[in-house]
């Protein structure tokens, strides 16, 4: 068998078996022993099974009915084992192992009356389809022929960088911004976001790259259109209804209409003249009609005095607006929204004063001379360098980030693998050591050994000597022994 992925740019596997002969599993296990032998056996079986024919199974479903209830029994018989034969070879009784995968039903006839000897009930609750994970999104893109193995990772990174989805404990949860963008594209550019159109376009681009097709006719069809495609030029001429795309209906029966609006400062609920900000930890799937009514019923007129600003002598207030909580200096227009994830109960005078002083001037860039400022924006923390914005990722905080760290972030903003900054070369090995942001927090790496930062060391304070010490200590401990999960 060959890969079903259309383009050949796919040599990115961690393991690629090569050759036509493979060493015997038992021979390798005897020499390597332990985990290495079992790993080779797994690779061997998977490789051989991938080149065998599919298994053929006969499935039988029997419905048993009475006046009030329908019971269902399912049976399964293996007609041809195919690739399944590989996974039972080597056992004492391969045929017995295959039989264990079968489920036999007694011989029955249509209309036959059955007696019930005993009946037991078991609680079973259905679950909605699970949200996509990074792996399942890639699998779905491969299934639909969208993208390439070399671009899938960048697509996943891009939709998170643009705040279209957020990674919540491994699940990708779409944001309200993603809903608005999707509705706009489906309303006005439906043919361009159709998965079949994207897949066909990939095929045409492959044909052009092979020299089988000309690029200019393809570009003309794409821009000016054809019999079955209106073309991009026509779509851009049509009036785009932004307000419609940024509106999601929640309730419209027996009450005044409730809608979600996606505005410049985030999503909010609207019912008539009443508006309330949607909490930062809420997503579309969390908003039932009852929850929406609860949010709309909240009193946002409360104003809390936090303290007095030392510089101006004016009072600082904590208020709740239609777009969420914010701090305000006296009766002036100087105000700042609370950063995402900051609870009102945790806002004190020091934090409020810092927020009102934003954007925070860090200094000037040594090469360009541009001023560097740190601030919180609509899409999260960022650095402003001249007229350009650079995203400031976790664990860096606009309230605490230093000029040196900001310069490193700007310098390394296009580097892969979550690299935050380069610290220098290891004095013994000569390997470059970098500070990176990983799934479990910041860590330092020389490319071969990774060492997590202790909780008492800030990423902004890490230097080369500390990083070298952490890596040397980690290397001295040896490889981590992974716990093997017990099967239930």
Number of C-alpha atoms within 10 A of each C-alpha: 7 6 8 10 16 16 14 11 11 12 10 9 8 5 8 9 10 8 5 5 6 11 9 11 17 15 11 15 17 10 10 13 13 10 10 13 18 16 12 18 18 13 16 17 18 14 16 13 17 13 12 15 13 13 13 14 13 11 13 13 11 14 10 15 13 8 5 5 7 9 9 9 10 12 14 15 18 17 10 14 17 15 19 19 17 18 17 16 14 10 10 9 11 15 13 11 15 17 13 9 12 15 13 13 14 6 5 10 8 8 8 7 10 9 5 5 5 5 5 4 5 5 4 6 5 5 6 5 6 7 13 17 17 16 13 13 16 20 14 12 16 17 11 14 20 23 19 19 19 12 11 19 14 12 15 17 12 13 15 17 14 12 16 19 21 16 14 9 8 13 16 20 20 20 19 25 20 18 18 22 16 17 19 19 16 15 15 17 18 14 19 18 13 12 14 14 15 17 16 13 16 18 16 17 16 16 14 15 12 9 10 11 14 13 14 10 9 15 12 13 15 17 15 14 17 11 7 7 15 16 20 17 12 12 18 11 8 9 8 15 11 13 12 13 20 22 21 18 12 17 18 11 8 6 8 10 13 22 20 24 24 22 15 10 14 18 25 22 25 21 17 10 5 11 21 23 22 22 16 14 8 12 14 14 9 10 15 12 12 10 11 21 15 10 17 20 12 9 9 16 9 9 11 12 14 18 18 16 17 9 7 9 11 15 15 22 20 25 19 19 15 17 19 20 19 20 26 23 22 17 11 8 8 11 21 20 23 19 17 16 9 12 10 14 6 7 15 12 16 11 13 24 21 13 23 19 14 16 19 20 16 19 16 16 17 9 7 9 11 15 15 22 21 27 20 22 15 12 14 14 20 22 26 21 20 14 7 9 14 15 17 23 17 13 13 19 16 22 17 11 18 17 18 12 16 28 21 15 22 20 13 15 17 11 11 10 9 16 21 30 23 19 20 17 15 18 11 7 8 10 14 14 23 21 26 20 20 14 8 7 14 21 22 29 22 21 10 9 14 19 20 19 18 12 9 6 10 12 24 17 9 14 13 18 12 14 24 22 13 21 21 15 12 16 14 9 8 8 9 7 6 6 6 6 6 5 4 3
